Amino acid sequence: MSPINLADVMDELGDRLATISGLRVHRWPPDSITPPAAIVSYPDSYEFDSTYGRGMDRVEIPVIVVVGKVSDRAARTRLSRYVAGSGPASVKYVLERAGEPAQPYTAIDSLRVTRVDFDVVTIAGTDYLAATFTVDIAAKGAVS
């Protein structure tokens, strides 16, 4: 496996999320959205040399799922499907299942959705109910 290429990782996560029926997927932060939508965002940091001798690099990619206005009851119902631990609309299940041998990732060595945080996000002046999934990714470090 080659070292982490951020653009390739974001695209590959977006490809997996696009298998969730009815979810609009953005492989980088957009100017505006139409819910329900998933946004593969940029990491806060990138960790080099997670293991000895450039063996492994790590990055946590936030995936933000926006479902609708906070006051909309249907938004709560939609959000429940995406944050479930399993099922065809579960972000965790879809991202982790895609790493199985039948559908291996090509841009990374391992992936694990470690948590989800809930918040209200403002995009293009509109407040939306959102869940931010933390996706922990590891891949072989570059050897010089």
N, C-alpha and C positions, 0 to 999 in steps of 0.2 A: 504494500500500500504506500502511496506517496504521501508527502506532508499535506496538512490541511490547506485547501484552497477555499477561502471564505465564500467566494461567489459560487463555486461548485456545490458546497455544502448547503447554502441557502436555496439554490435551485433544486437540489435533490429533496430537501425537506418540503419545499413547495409542491413538487411533483407528488410526493406521498400524501400530503394534505388534500390535494386536488381529487383524490379518490373518495373523499367524503361528499356524499350527494348533497347538492344545494349550497355548499360552502364556497364562496368566492375566495380565491387565494392570490395573495400578493407576495412575490418572492423577495421584495424589499419594501420599505415603508413608502406608501403612496401619499399623494396630496389629499385625496378624498377616498371615501369608501361607501359601499352600499352593503349593509348588514344582511345576512350574517357573512362575516368575512374573517379570514385568517391572514395575519401579517407576519412574515418571517422577518424579524428585525435584526439589528446589528448587536453583537456582543458588547458588554462593558469592557471586557479584557480578554486576552489570549495568553494562556500559560505555556511557556516553552519549557522543555526539559522536565516534564512531569515524572519521568523515570530516567535513570542514569544513562549517560552516553547518547543523548538525543533520542532515546528509545520511544518517547511518547510525548505529544503535545495535547493540550486540552483546551476546549472553549465551551462556554455556555451560551447557547443561542436562545433568545427569548422569542417565543411564538405567541402572538397576541390574537385572541379570538374575540371579535366584537360582535355582539348579538342584537343590539337595538337600544332604544332609549331606556334609561334606568326605570322609569315609571311604567313601562310597558310590561304587563304580566306575561305576554308571550316571550319576551326576552329571557325571563327566568326559566321558562320551560325549555327554550332552545339551549341556553347555557348548560342546563342539567345534562343534556345529551352529550355535549362536547367534553365536559369534565368527568364523566363517568369513567370508571376504571377499565371498562371493556365495552365492546359493541362496535358496530360499523361507523358510528359518528364520534367515538371516543378518540380524542387527539392522542392520548397516551397509547392506546391500543394500536391505532393506525401507524404511528411513527415507530413504535417498538416492533410490531409485527413485521413491518417492511424489512427489518434487518435479518429476518429468518433466511436460512440458506436458499429457499426457493426464490426470494427477491432480495438479494444482498445489496447493500449500499456499495457504491463504487468510490465515493469521495471520503469515506471514513472507515475506521475499524470497529468502533462501538458507539452505541447511542443508548441513552436512558433518560426518560422524562422523570425528573426528580421531584418536582412540586408544581403546584399551580397557585397563583395569587389572584385575588379578585380586586377590581378597582373600577373607577369611572375614568375613562379617557376622553380627551377632547380632540376631535379630528375635524378640521375645517369648520371650527366654531360650534360643533354639535357634541354634546356629552353622550357617551355611550357606555353601557354596561359591558365590561370586558373581563376576560380571564387571561392571565399571562402565564404560560407554561415555560418552565426552565428545562431546556434540553441540553443535557451534558453529553459532549461529543469528544471522542479521543481518536487520534490517528498517529501513525508513526511520525516521529520528528525527522526533519531534513538532516541528512548527513553531508558535511562539506567535503 
